[in-house]
């Protein structure tokens, strides 16, 4: 796992880099029974209206069905291969169970072809195994964490992420998330031991606009370059924001504004909120 830097043979190659893909199993092929067709929306809803900006185009992809629940207990699975997944930043591992069943899972760092992985409360707490939080030793790094038991992993699934199991009290476990937030989760929820692999993904430099288009990302246009009907910053004879703080096209604050629902049910599970970037900048200025 590392970064390969291109030689500057052209303006587009200069400063560009790519993953070396050394953690992938050579000669693998995607498991056809776990592939599904994936249609593109271009950021539009069922009425044809754009609800997510800057999306469209990109290379054709097929979706890999990932086992986020990992409830096949009591069977020791063998890692057949570690593969690339175009739908996510993490790598995926193909597990083969003794009964012939095959599952894709998120590949933690250090998992390689030939390793033996288990699920369930009786599994040992080693990298790649999936256990309930009540069976995991305190201080362990975990990933692919459930928020409701049996619903499947929803937290810490992207490349290089991990959370730390800090404490347990009654039927709750306390986790330190990558954002700095401390959150309570039912101790019956499952998590995978270890850190998600491909941690160098954040260091990859695309190098040219075309690589963003391959990923399905369309260009971002500045609000000040638009007309007043298109953006709150638009219009004016000169370059101006109209005397207001930066906002989104819908008028929401773009820097430091709260976007979380005030009465969201999971608010009660947050022990300590993450420190916002704006709060950190204010402290530095003081």
Buried (B, 14 or more C-beta within 10 A) or exposed (E): BEEEEBEEEEEBBEEBBBBEBEBBBEEBEBBEEBEEEEEEEEBBEEEEEEEEEEBBEBEEBEBBEBBBBBEBEEBEBBBBBBBBBBEBBBBBBBBBBEEEEBBBBBBBBBBEBEBEBBBBEEBEEBBBBBBBBBBBEEEBBBBBBBBEBEEBBEBBBBBBBBBBBEBBEEEBBBBBBBEEBBBBBBBBBBBBBBBBBBBBBEEBBBBBEEBBBEBBBBEEEEBBEBEEEEBBBBBEEEEEBBEEEBBBBEEEBEEEEEEEEEEEEEEEBBBEBBEBEEEEEEEEEE
